[in-house]
Amino acid sequence: MNRRHALQQLGALALFAGSAGKVLAQSGSGPAYQVLEPSVPTATKGKIEVIEFFHYGCPHCHDFDPLLGQWIKRLPADVSFVRVPAIWGNPQLQALARLYYTFEVTGQVDTLHELVFGAVQNDREPLNTEDGVRAWVGKRGIDTAKFMEAYKSFGVESLVKRADQIARAYKVQGVPTMAVDGRFITSASLTGSHEGTLKQVDALLTRVRSEARKS
């Protein structure tokens, strides 16, 4: 992608949007996914965990999000889906990750998450700043005081720190990247398209189920 298409006032964000990161071993069955060695422990017991790594300044993540949303609607009962904002130690990405987790703790992911891509990339809203977040939230009729209380809470801060740890464990260097069962990662740079990424995720889910039945 052309990194200059990312939000100019968050220009540093664009430096991180690109292909999936390198891992220590690649699948012998082709380049459509990579195998993580060692695998990463998953947080969901009894279900197969699927993670999307993303950030709001990434145009590819913006393009991918509607397709992912449709895929989530068909999520099988044995799959747990988690979004993890990529940070890479960047303060601006950290601020956007804080915004995402505020949506989570206030129960507003479904109504606000998708809007942020357009706000950041098209409208150039300064959502990497506290004042920018306060103004943007206020325009949507949300209780600003309660929202900002959550935004600055210890709980959200802890989630942001945990997100950075998870992305490092998965060796994520680009977004959007999808991880399956703590063992596999895939992305459009490996599959050739966003649609192909989701098909590969489905194939990996089938593999994980098959291996579980044999064990």
DAHUTA-V137588 format. One record per residue. NEAR is the number of other ideal C-beta (glycine too) atoms within 10 Angstrom. Layout:
BEGIN
near
NEAR
NEAR
END
This chain:
BEGIN
near
15
8
15
8
14
24
23
10
15
24
13
16
24
20
13
20
23
16
15
26
19
10
18
10
10
14
15
6
10
10
12
18
26
23
15
19
10
10
13
18
8
18
13
14
7
6
15
19
19
24
24
22
27
28
27
28
31
29
17
20
23
21
15
25
21
12
14
21
12
10
21
13
7
8
11
10
6
12
20
16
17
15
19
25
25
29
25
16
8
20
9
21
27
18
21
24
25
24
25
22
24
25
21
15
15
18
8
16
15
9
11
19
18
14
14
21
21
12
20
27
21
10
11
12
21
18
24
24
14
14
8
17
23
15
14
21
22
13
11
12
7
16
11
17
8
11
22
17
13
17
22
12
15
7
12
22
14
11
19
21
13
13
23
19
11
20
24
13
15
22
16
25
17
20
28
26
28
29
30
24
23
20
19
24
25
25
27
23
16
21
21
12
11
21
13
15
27
19
15
23
23
16
16
23
18
10
16
20
15
10
11
11
7
6
5
END
